[in-house]
Amino acid sequence: MVAVEPAASMRAEGERRHPDPKIHWLDDQMPGLAAVHGTALGFDLILLSAVWQHVAPNDRARGFRKLVTLLKPGGLLLMTLREGATPPDRPMYGVSLGEVEGLARAHGVEVLRVTEKADAMARGDVRWTMVTLRMPDDGAGALPLLRGIILADDKSSTYKLGLLRAIARIAEHAPAAARAADDENDAIDVPLGLVALFWIRMYLPLVRMGFPQAPKNRGADGLGFAKASFRALLDEAIAPQELRVGSAFAADRAIMISRALGEAVSTIAAMPANFIRFPNSDQRVFTTFKVRSRTGSSELQIDLPTLAGWGQLRIPGAIWRTMARLGSWIEPVLVNEWARLMRGYAERMGVSIPAGQAEAALVWEEPFRDTALGRSAARRIFAEGRDIYCAWSATKLRPSRLDIDHCMPWSAWPCGDLWNLFPSERRVNQHQKRERLPSGELLLNSRERIIGWWNDAWLSSPTLSQRFWREASAALFVAEPSDPEQIFAGLEWRRLRLRQDQLVPEWTGEQRV
């Protein structure tokens, strides 16, 4: 459950009365609900109790839209409408059932039930109306639109699929990169350089293997983004996994990667972002806002501010939410269609791609499941005479019994970011937690040990601390990316989203039998 309250004193009182760790308190308010949307969560039930009368009439259309776009298909929105005398010390506005019904029709939301309720405080001049609304589907048509682009659109290359998949990967691996853009039209912006980074990651192995990305394409020839710098990446044997938020490059590699990103940005803006249109319309689905091309620098820190230096890609909110919530369903369709296109291009040139090779080349490569940095940090801490405790059991660890555990299970979400690596007693990690997700209560009980480990292992190192902040700011929903307390809060939201999206089994800390 997510409890939203803008008043700090009310929120504190709510937390005091309801300390259940399954309740996540959030500082946010109507009509924007920016923090709730930032979590990328969808909800089965939203209760708006004694709130609507405090929302100014001019803000209600926006507020209602923000509410219904948080609903899952089939989700319910319960609203109470207050009518009657207004206290002189509490500003309120008039409400009406007709207004809510009109907003529901405009957003394709079904009015299920309307009931009258007496005032719980027995005030004779106050009446309440309870309205129950239901979202019959995703409410925006984003899934049919995406299906049409993936399966039905004319394609002279794989570029449209490349752009859609880059957005889907950002929604999965770097959701914090999204920022509310044109709020009235429900859109978000992501750094154009980040789109280009993921674009290059996807195309590097395909071009290396010579799989055609357009009719008559062989290798890098004929691909608009595969200019000198991209070809240099091929020659230098740059691994796709190296191109990730948090990485840093210097000298010739920095210049090469920076220029390759610029070349990819130009191709994305001119081709797929330009030609993906709404059905029976000339209106573009995506809008690019390019800034002046960046020149190659001898130092390149791959972080969100740097990637935003190439501009922004504007994405309709409904498409972004669908990518974030249904990415595990959309990804296989994208991969299957991309492989089909490559096989078709190859066959027309008299070339055969063996079964399974195209799909294997399209696998999204993450860094290997490497815990070497965690072990190195632990050795340094032990050498300094300090103690390390198991994040989950609080057991004081000996070097011979130390494991480095991925807090978010690797099998569900392969993430080797520093914030996701914790010390654990070997027996606990290998025989108890295993590939399960820590429960909300267990994570909260481990908070002090987790933040202590972050401070000792990563934040005490000038180099590693920079990487820690860069990785956390892209992957986690955080208000202040330089505060460990906020990073922990972001970890809690990430855990909740993984539990919701993939139903990963939870571990409460008990011994596995």
C-alpha positions as a Python dict, from the first residue, in 0.01 Angstrom:
ca = {
    (1, 'M'): (0, 0, 0),
    (2, 'V'): (120, 350, -87),
    (3, 'A'): (-12, 628, 139),
    (4, 'V'): (20, 978, -8),
    (5, 'E'): (13, 1283, 221),
    (6, 'P'): (159, 1630, 150),
    (7, 'A'): (147, 1764, 507),
    (8, 'A'): (455, 1655, 704),
    (9, 'S'): (277, 1655, 1041),
    (10, 'M'): (-16, 1451, 908),
    (11, 'R'): (223, 1208, 742),
    (12, 'A'): (420, 1167, 1065),
    (13, 'E'): (100, 1100, 1259),
    (14, 'G'): (-12, 849, 998),
    (15, 'E'): (321, 666, 1021),
    (16, 'R'): (294, 665, 1402),
    (17, 'R'): (-54, 513, 1395),
    (18, 'H'): (18, 271, 1111),
    (19, 'P'): (381, 146, 1139),
    (20, 'D'): (321, -161, 919),
    (21, 'P'): (624, -186, 683),
    (22, 'K'): (386, -285, 401),
    (23, 'I'): (261, 74, 402),
    (24, 'H'): (492, 306, 207),
    (25, 'W'): (442, 674, 291),
    (26, 'L'): (507, 931, 20),
    (27, 'D'): (524, 1309, 22),
    (28, 'D'): (314, 1414, -279),
    (29, 'Q'): (-2, 1605, -365),
    (30, 'M'): (-277, 1664, -616),
    (31, 'P'): (-309, 1748, -897),
    (32, 'G'): (37, 1648, -1029),
    (33, 'L'): (123, 1341, -817),
    (34, 'A'): (475, 1360, -963),
    (35, 'A'): (635, 1144, -693),
    (36, 'V'): (376, 865, -729),
    (37, 'H'): (424, 860, -1105),
    (38, 'G'): (800, 856, -1052),
    (39, 'T'): (775, 515, -883),
    (40, 'A'): (640, 366, -1212),
    (41, 'L'): (393, 158, -1009),
    (42, 'G'): (40, 72, -1119),
    (43, 'F'): (-243, 25, -869),
    (44, 'D'): (-541, -208, -833),
    (45, 'L'): (-722, 38, -606),
    (46, 'I'): (-697, 412, -550),
    (47, 'L'): (-894, 572, -267),
    (48, 'L'): (-945, 947, -276),
    (49, 'S'): (-1124, 1014, 52),
    (50, 'A'): (-1236, 1370, 137),
    (51, 'V'): (-983, 1517, -105),
    (52, 'W'): (-1167, 1623, -420),
    (53, 'Q'): (-1323, 1932, -260),
    (54, 'H'): (-972, 2066, -192),
    (55, 'V'): (-868, 2044, -559),
    (56, 'A'): (-929, 2371, -743),
    (57, 'P'): (-1175, 2337, -1035),
    (58, 'N'): (-910, 2443, -1286),
    (59, 'D'): (-683, 2160, -1165),
    (60, 'R'): (-941, 1881, -1168),
    (61, 'A'): (-910, 1767, -1529),
    (62, 'R'): (-534, 1727, -1484),
    (63, 'G'): (-574, 1567, -1142),
    (64, 'F'): (-828, 1313, -1269),
    (65, 'R'): (-604, 1221, -1562),
    (66, 'K'): (-310, 1174, -1327),
    (67, 'L'): (-520, 943, -1109),
    (68, 'V'): (-662, 720, -1382),
    (69, 'T'): (-324, 676, -1552),
    (70, 'L'): (-203, 516, -1228),
    (71, 'L'): (-472, 246, -1248),
    (72, 'K'): (-399, -103, -1374),
    (73, 'P'): (-646, -253, -1624),
    (74, 'G'): (-953, -341, -1419),
    (75, 'G'): (-839, -115, -1135),
    (76, 'L'): (-1087, 75, -917),
    (77, 'L'): (-1091, 444, -823),
    (78, 'L'): (-1305, 529, -518),
    (79, 'M'): (-1386, 897, -463),
    (80, 'T'): (-1587, 1066, -190),
    (81, 'L'): (-1757, 1393, -283),
    (82, 'R'): (-1843, 1639, -6),
    (83, 'E'): (-2147, 1861, -28),
    (84, 'G'): (-2272, 2108, 229),
    (85, 'A'): (-2146, 2383, 455),
    (86, 'T'): (-1782, 2489, 421),
    (87, 'P'): (-1575, 2557, 734),
    (88, 'P'): (-1440, 2915, 734),
    (89, 'D'): (-1086, 2801, 823),
    (90, 'R'): (-1057, 2530, 553),
    (91, 'P'): (-1078, 2646, 191),
    (92, 'M'): (-1295, 2415, -19),
    (93, 'Y'): (-1455, 2421, -362),
    (94, 'G'): (-1793, 2296, -477),
    (95, 'V'): (-1813, 1945, -622),
    (96, 'S'): (-2068, 1763, -832),
    (97, 'L'): (-2134, 1409, -946),
    (98, 'G'): (-2193, 1535, -1300),
    (99, 'E'): (-1840, 1676, -1318),
    (100, 'V'): (-1686, 1344, -1213),
    (101, 'E'): (-1904, 1149, -1458),
    (102, 'G'): (-1797, 1383, -1738),
    (103, 'L'): (-1430, 1334, -1655),
    (104, 'A'): (-1484, 957, -1645),
    (105, 'R'): (-1641, 958, -1994),
    (106, 'A'): (-1354, 1170, -2130),
    (107, 'H'): (-1099, 914, -2006),
    (108, 'G'): (-1286, 595, -2091),
    (109, 'V'): (-1347, 509, -1726),
    (110, 'E'): (-1664, 323, -1626),
    (111, 'V'): (-1888, 453, -1345),
    (112, 'L'): (-1976, 135, -1155),
    (113, 'R'): (-2170, 264, -856),
    (114, 'V'): (-2288, 583, -688),
    (115, 'T'): (-2406, 572, -327),
    (116, 'E'): (-2508, 834, -73),
    (117, 'K'): (-2350, 830, 273),
    (118, 'A'): (-2431, 1010, 592),
    (119, 'D'): (-2161, 1222, 753),
    (120, 'A'): (-1950, 1017, 995),
    (121, 'M'): (-1935, 1317, 1232),
    (122, 'A'): (-2316, 1350, 1229),
    (123, 'R'): (-2309, 1702, 1084),
    (124, 'G'): (-2656, 1765, 949),
    (125, 'D'): (-2543, 2012, 686),
    (126, 'V'): (-2277, 1783, 530),
    (127, 'R'): (-2353, 1500, 284),
    (128, 'W'): (-2123, 1257, 105),
    (129, 'T'): (-2143, 1074, -227),
    (130, 'M'): (-1924, 769, -287),
    (131, 'V'): (-1836, 714, -655),
    (132, 'T'): (-1681, 384, -770),
    (133, 'L'): (-1507, 391, -1110),
    (134, 'R'): (-1330, 116, -1301),
    (135, 'M'): (-1061, 122, -1569),
    (136, 'P'): (-1176, -136, -1827),
    (137, 'D'): (-832, -160, -1998),
    (138, 'D'): (-515, 50, -2008),
    (139, 'G'): (-737, 344, -2098),
    (140, 'A'): (-504, 487, -2361),
    (141, 'G'): (-472, 239, -2646),
    (142, 'A'): (-94, 231, -2605),
    (143, 'L'): (-67, -148, -2632),
    (144, 'P'): (-255, -170, -2967),
    (145, 'L'): (-49, 124, -3095),
    (146, 'L'): (278, -49, -3002),
    (147, 'R'): (159, -377, -3149),
    (148, 'G'): (78, -198, -3474),
    (149, 'I'): (420, -32, -3492),
    (150, 'I'): (601, -358, -3415),
    (151, 'L'): (403, -594, -3636),
    (152, 'A'): (216, -392, -3898),
    (153, 'D'): (417, -79, -3983),
    (154, 'D'): (612, -71, -4307),
    (155, 'K'): (981, -110, -4229),
    (156, 'S'): (1271, -35, -4461),
    (157, 'S'): (1510, -124, -4176),
    (158, 'T'): (1508, -245, -3816),
    (159, 'Y'): (1536, 115, -3687),
    (160, 'K'): (1178, 144, -3559),
    (161, 'L'): (1224, -173, -3356),
    (162, 'G'): (1559, -42, -3233),
    (163, 'L'): (1403, 277, -3101),
    (164, 'L'): (1112, 98, -2932),
    (165, 'R'): (1342, -155, -2771),
    (166, 'A'): (1579, 117, -2647),
    (167, 'I'): (1283, 288, -2476),
    (168, 'A'): (1170, -44, -2326),
    (169, 'R'): (1522, -110, -2192),
    (170, 'I'): (1538, 238, -2038),
    (171, 'A'): (1201, 182, -1871),
    (172, 'E'): (1340, -139, -1721),
    (173, 'H'): (1701, -51, -1636),
    (174, 'A'): (1706, 328, -1600),
    (175, 'P'): (1351, 437, -1509),
    (176, 'A'): (1475, 731, -1303),
    (177, 'A'): (1597, 892, -1626),
    (178, 'A'): (1239, 986, -1713),
    (179, 'R'): (1119, 1336, -1628),
    (180, 'A'): (773, 1486, -1665),
    (181, 'A'): (773, 1703, -1975),
    (182, 'D'): (464, 1853, -2136),
    (183, 'D'): (243, 1779, -1838),
    (184, 'E'): (-83, 1895, -1992),
    (185, 'N'): (-38, 1645, -2276),
    (186, 'D'): (89, 1368, -2046),
    (187, 'A'): (440, 1322, -2181),
    (188, 'I'): (781, 1239, -2037),
    (189, 'D'): (1135, 1318, -2153),
    (190, 'V'): (1434, 1084, -2144),
    (191, 'P'): (1791, 1184, -2236),
    (192, 'L'): (1849, 1137, -2608),
    (193, 'G'): (2206, 1032, -2532),
    (194, 'L'): (2072, 746, -2317),
    (195, 'V'): (1853, 628, -2606),
    (196, 'A'): (2161, 639, -2829),
    (197, 'L'): (2369, 451, -2569),
    (198, 'F'): (2119, 165, -2557),
    (199, 'W'): (2083, 179, -2937),
    (200, 'I'): (2458, 121, -2981),
    (201, 'R'): (2451, -158, -2723),
    (202, 'M'): (2187, -342, -2925),
    (203, 'Y'): (2342, -290, -3268),
    (204, 'L'): (2708, -367, -3185),
    (205, 'P'): (2671, -748, -3169),
    (206, 'L'): (2435, -756, -3468),
    (207, 'V'): (2671, -561, -3694),
    (208, 'R'): (2971, -762, -3571),
    (209, 'M'): (2798, -1082, -3679),
    (210, 'G'): (2706, -935, -4016),
    (211, 'F'): (2330, -969, -3969),
    (212, 'P'): (2153, -733, -4213),
    (213, 'Q'): (1953, -446, -4063),
    (214, 'A'): (1809, -334, -4398),
    (215, 'P'): (1779, -475, -4751),
    (216, 'K'): (2127, -514, -4904),
    (217, 'N'): (2299, -415, -4577),
    (218, 'R'): (2618, -604, -4493),
    (219, 'G'): (2817, -523, -4180),
    (220, 'A'): (2837, -151, -4111),
    (221, 'D'): (2787, -49, -4473),
    (222, 'G'): (2459, 126, -4544),
    (223, 'L'): (2372, 204, -4179),
    (224, 'G'): (2334, 576, -4114),
    (225, 'F'): (2468, 562, -3757),
    (226, 'A'): (2763, 334, -3841),
    (227, 'K'): (3012, 604, -3927),
    (228, 'A'): (3379, 624, -3835),
    (229, 'S'): (3332, 622, -3457),
    (230, 'F'): (3092, 326, -3452),
    (231, 'R'): (3330, 135, -3678),
    (232, 'A'): (3609, 219, -3436),
    (233, 'L'): (3403, 63, -3155),
    (234, 'L'): (3385, -253, -3367),
    (235, 'D'): (3761, -247, -3429),
    (236, 'E'): (3837, -186, -3061),
    (237, 'A'): (3617, -481, -2961),
    (238, 'I'): (3417, -268, -2719),
    (239, 'A'): (3175, -500, -2535),
    (240, 'P'): (2810, -385, -2523),
    (241, 'Q'): (2810, -435, -2145),
    (242, 'E'): (3070, -159, -2108),
    (243, 'L'): (2826, 99, -2243),
    (244, 'R'): (2617, 156, -1934),
    (245, 'V'): (2528, 433, -1694),
    (246, 'G'): (2804, 452, -1434),
    (247, 'S'): (3092, 376, -1668),
    (248, 'A'): (3374, 622, -1732),
    (249, 'F'): (3615, 642, -2026),
    (250, 'A'): (3928, 842, -2104),
    (251, 'A'): (4158, 933, -2393),
    (252, 'D'): (4076, 786, -2736),
    (253, 'R'): (3795, 564, -2609),
    (254, 'A'): (3613, 861, -2457),
    (255, 'I'): (3633, 1054, -2785),
    (256, 'M'): (3527, 752, -2987),
    (257, 'I'): (3222, 672, -2772),
    (258, 'S'): (3115, 1036, -2748),
    (259, 'R'): (3121, 1076, -3126),
    (260, 'A'): (2943, 743, -3180),
    (261, 'L'): (2666, 860, -2949),
    (262, 'G'): (2631, 1180, -3149),
    (263, 'E'): (2609, 986, -3475),
    (264, 'A'): (2342, 757, -3329),
    (265, 'V'): (2144, 1058, -3200),
    (266, 'S'): (2137, 1208, -3550),
    (267, 'T'): (2013, 881, -3704),
    (268, 'I'): (1746, 828, -3437),
    (269, 'A'): (1611, 1181, -3481),
    (270, 'A'): (1612, 1169, -3862),
    (271, 'M'): (1479, 816, -3909),
    (272, 'P'): (1270, 615, -3659),
    (273, 'A'): (1161, 909, -3439),
    (274, 'N'): (1064, 1096, -3754),
    (275, 'F'): (876, 814, -3926),
    (276, 'I'): (688, 645, -3640),
    (277, 'R'): (342, 803, -3672),
    (278, 'F'): (0, 756, -3517),
    (279, 'P'): (-236, 545, -3732),
    (280, 'N'): (-399, 736, -4021),
    (281, 'S'): (-219, 1052, -3918),
    (282, 'D'): (91, 1253, -3998),
    (283, 'Q'): (145, 1319, -3627),
    (284, 'R'): (469, 1178, -3488),
    (285, 'V'): (452, 952, -3184),
    (286, 'F'): (794, 1064, -3059),
    (287, 'T'): (953, 1408, -3063),
    (288, 'T'): (1325, 1476, -3045),
    (289, 'F'): (1479, 1791, -2902),
    (290, 'K'): (1841, 1794, -3009),
    (291, 'V'): (2098, 2035, -2873),
    (292, 'R'): (2418, 2135, -3044),
    (293, 'S'): (2632, 1833, -3126),
    (294, 'R'): (2885, 1755, -2854),
    (295, 'T'): (3249, 1744, -2951),
    (296, 'G'): (3457, 1448, -2847),
    (297, 'S'): (3618, 1492, -2505),
    (298, 'S'): (3915, 1306, -2362),
    (299, 'E'): (3704, 1228, -2053),
    (300, 'L'): (3353, 1083, -2063),
    (301, 'Q'): (3144, 1010, -1753),
    (302, 'I'): (2831, 823, -1859),
    (303, 'D'): (2572, 976, -1629),
    (304, 'L'): (2228, 1126, -1686),
    (305, 'P'): (2339, 1494, -1708),
    (306, 'T'): (2601, 1402, -1967),
    (307, 'L'): (2356, 1194, -2170),
    (308, 'A'): (2101, 1476, -2157),
    (309, 'G'): (2362, 1693, -2329),
    (310, 'W'): (2259, 1545, -2663),
    (311, 'G'): (1897, 1649, -2610),
    (312, 'Q'): (1572, 1480, -2510),
    (313, 'L'): (1331, 1227, -2656),
    (314, 'R'): (969, 1304, -2570),
    (315, 'I'): (750, 998, -2520),
    (316, 'P'): (370, 994, -2471),
    (317, 'G'): (296, 908, -2110),
    (318, 'A'): (70, 615, -2199),
    (319, 'I'): (345, 451, -2405),
    (320, 'W'): (603, 503, -2130),
    (321, 'R'): (375, 350, -1865),
    (322, 'T'): (295, 54, -2089),
    (323, 'M'): (665, -5, -2152),
    (324, 'A'): (738, 19, -1778),
    (325, 'R'): (455, -207, -1661),
    (326, 'L'): (434, -459, -1948),
    (327, 'G'): (795, -464, -2064),
    (328, 'S'): (834, -835, -1992),
    (329, 'W'): (554, -901, -2244),
    (330, 'I'): (661, -645, -2505),
    (331, 'E'): (1030, -745, -2514),
    (332, 'P'): (976, -1096, -2663),
    (333, 'V'): (752, -953, -2938),
    (334, 'L'): (1019, -696, -3029),
    (335, 'V'): (1295, -958, -3034),
    (336, 'N'): (1089, -1204, -3239),
    (337, 'E'): (997, -942, -3501),
    (338, 'W'): (1355, -809, -3520),
    (339, 'A'): (1487, -1162, -3579),
    (340, 'R'): (1220, -1222, -3844),
    (341, 'L'): (1317, -903, -4030),
    (342, 'M'): (1687, -993, -4028),
    (343, 'R'): (1616, -1342, -4162),
    (344, 'G'): (1396, -1193, -4435),
    (345, 'Y'): (1663, -942, -4542),
    (346, 'A'): (1925, -1219, -4545),
    (347, 'E'): (1712, -1456, -4753),
    (348, 'R'): (1660, -1189, -5021),
    (349, 'M'): (2039, -1165, -5052),
    (350, 'G'): (2073, -1542, -5074),
    (351, 'V'): (2215, -1575, -4722),
    (352, 'S'): (2084, -1803, -4448),
    (353, 'I'): (2091, -1718, -4077),
    (354, 'P'): (2102, -2045, -3877),
    (355, 'A'): (1811, -2106, -3640),
    (356, 'G'): (1853, -1935, -3306),
    (357, 'Q'): (2154, -1721, -3403),
    (358, 'A'): (1954, -1403, -3462),
    (359, 'E'): (1772, -1440, -3130),
    (360, 'A'): (2099, -1510, -2948),
    (361, 'A'): (2256, -1194, -3091),
    (362, 'L'): (1954, -992, -2972),
    (363, 'V'): (1990, -1098, -2608),
    (364, 'W'): (2029, -790, -2390),
    (365, 'E'): (2375, -835, -2244),
    (366, 'E'): (2434, -722, -1888),
    (367, 'P'): (2773, -723, -1716),
    (368, 'F'): (2869, -1067, -1592),
    (369, 'R'): (2748, -1162, -1248),
    (370, 'D'): (3064, -1018, -1100),
    (371, 'T'): (3104, -953, -729),
    (372, 'A'): (3478, -879, -744),
    (373, 'L'): (3437, -513, -646),
    (374, 'G'): (3233, -612, -341),
    (375, 'R'): (3495, -863, -232),
    (376, 'S'): (3772, -611, -290),
    (377, 'A'): (3590, -355, -75),
    (378, 'A'): (3540, -616, 197),
    (379, 'R'): (3912, -707, 198),
    (380, 'R'): (3999, -338, 237),
    (381, 'I'): (3757, -300, 531),
    (382, 'F'): (3893, -614, 702),
    (383, 'A'): (4253, -493, 647),
    (384, 'E'): (4165, -168, 824),
    (385, 'G'): (4052, -369, 1127),
    (386, 'R'): (3684, -290, 1091),
    (387, 'D'): (3390, -529, 1114),
    (388, 'I'): (3142, -633, 845),
    (389, 'Y'): (2798, -773, 926),
    (390, 'C'): (2565, -985, 718),
    (391, 'A'): (2303, -749, 575),
    (392, 'W'): (2025, -999, 648),
    (393, 'S'): (2113, -1184, 969),
    (394, 'A'): (2336, -921, 1141),
    (395, 'T'): (2597, -1196, 1191),
    (396, 'K'): (2953, -1069, 1227),
    (397, 'L'): (3134, -1201, 920),
    (398, 'R'): (3471, -1371, 885),
    (399, 'P'): (3655, -1343, 550),
    (400, 'S'): (3617, -1718, 496),
    (401, 'R'): (3238, -1705, 528),
    (402, 'L'): (3166, -1386, 333),
    (403, 'D'): (2954, -1380, 18),
    (404, 'I'): (2851, -1077, -187),
    (405, 'D'): (2479, -1096, -253),
    (406, 'H'): (2266, -919, -517),
    (407, 'C'): (1985, -769, -313),
    (408, 'M'): (1748, -770, -613),
    (409, 'P'): (1782, -1131, -740),
    (410, 'W'): (1996, -1159, -1051),
    (411, 'S'): (1757, -1409, -1212),
    (412, 'A'): (1473, -1156, -1197),
    (413, 'W'): (1668, -838, -1265),
    (414, 'P'): (2036, -875, -1366),
    (415, 'C'): (2186, -563, -1212),
    (416, 'G'): (2548, -541, -1097),
    (417, 'D'): (2523, -180, -973),
    (418, 'L'): (2717, -110, -655),
    (419, 'W'): (2405, -19, -456),
    (420, 'N'): (2272, -371, -527),
    (421, 'L'): (2574, -559, -382),
    (422, 'F'): (2552, -650, -12),
    (423, 'P'): (2768, -857, 224),
    (424, 'S'): (2605, -1179, 337),
    (425, 'E'): (2695, -1486, 538),
    (426, 'R'): (2757, -1762, 283),
    (427, 'R'): (2501, -2004, 427),
    (428, 'V'): (2233, -1734, 435),
    (429, 'N'): (2302, -1627, 77),
    (430, 'Q'): (2333, -1971, -83),
    (431, 'H'): (2084, -2177, 119),
    (432, 'Q'): (1825, -1934, 256),
    (433, 'K'): (1778, -1619, 49),
    (434, 'R'): (1897, -1763, -281),
    (435, 'E'): (1704, -1608, -575),
    (436, 'R'): (1427, -1459, -365),
    (437, 'L'): (1339, -1097, -305),
    (438, 'P'): (1383, -962, 49),
    (439, 'S'): (1048, -876, 201),
    (440, 'G'): (970, -514, 278),
    (441, 'E'): (997, -576, 652),
    (442, 'L'): (1330, -757, 622),
    (443, 'L'): (1473, -480, 404),
    (444, 'L'): (1359, -216, 653),
    (445, 'N'): (1510, -410, 946),
    (446, 'S'): (1841, -428, 755),
    (447, 'R'): (1847, -56, 675),
    (448, 'E'): (2120, 48, 921),
    (449, 'R'): (2356, -231, 809),
    (450, 'I'): (2293, -160, 439),
    (451, 'I'): (2365, 212, 467),
    (452, 'G'): (2669, 137, 682),
    (453, 'W'): (2804, -98, 415),
    (454, 'W'): (2743, 162, 142),
    (455, 'N'): (2937, 420, 342),
    (456, 'D'): (3228, 185, 418),
    (457, 'A'): (3252, 5, 85),
    (458, 'W'): (3168, 269, -176),
    (459, 'L'): (3120, 620, -42),
    (460, 'S'): (3459, 630, 130),
    (461, 'S'): (3626, 593, -210),
    (462, 'P'): (3634, 903, -437),
    (463, 'T'): (3622, 691, -752),
    (464, 'L'): (3368, 431, -642),
    (465, 'S'): (3142, 691, -480),
    (466, 'Q'): (3101, 869, -814),
    (467, 'R'): (3006, 542, -981),
    (468, 'F'): (2768, 460, -694),
    (469, 'W'): (2580, 790, -734),
    (470, 'R'): (2569, 765, -1115),
    (471, 'E'): (2425, 414, -1108),
    (472, 'A'): (2173, 486, -832),
    (473, 'S'): (2046, 806, -994),
    (474, 'A'): (1957, 616, -1314),
    (475, 'A'): (1811, 296, -1168),
    (476, 'L'): (1632, 415, -854),
    (477, 'F'): (1350, 658, -782),
    (478, 'V'): (1528, 909, -558),
    (479, 'A'): (1452, 1267, -465),
    (480, 'E'): (1813, 1349, -371),
    (481, 'P'): (2073, 1124, -543),
    (482, 'S'): (2355, 1227, -306),
    (483, 'D'): (2188, 1116, 18),
    (484, 'P'): (2226, 747, 126),
    (485, 'E'): (1891, 768, 307),
    (486, 'Q'): (1724, 863, -19),
    (487, 'I'): (1906, 583, -204),
    (488, 'F'): (1767, 337, 51),
    (489, 'A'): (1418, 477, -6),
    (490, 'G'): (1474, 427, -380),
    (491, 'L'): (1580, 68, -310),
    (492, 'E'): (1249, 11, -131),
    (493, 'W'): (1054, 144, -430),
    (494, 'R'): (1261, -71, -668),
    (495, 'R'): (1187, -379, -455),
    (496, 'L'): (816, -298, -458),
    (497, 'R'): (808, -254, -835),
    (498, 'L'): (995, -582, -897),
    (499, 'R'): (753, -761, -669),
    (500, 'Q'): (455, -607, -849),
    (501, 'D'): (575, -648, -1207),
    (502, 'Q'): (726, -996, -1189),
    (503, 'L'): (574, -1148, -872),
    (504, 'V'): (921, -1253, -756),
    (505, 'P'): (896, -1486, -450),
    (506, 'E'): (976, -1309, -125),
    (507, 'W'): (1207, -1408, 157),
    (508, 'T'): (1124, -1291, 508),
    (509, 'G'): (1455, -1398, 663),
    (510, 'E'): (1344, -1737, 785),
    (511, 'Q'): (1562, -2042, 727),
    (512, 'R'): (1475, -2233, 410),
    (513, 'V'): (1375, -2591, 484),
}
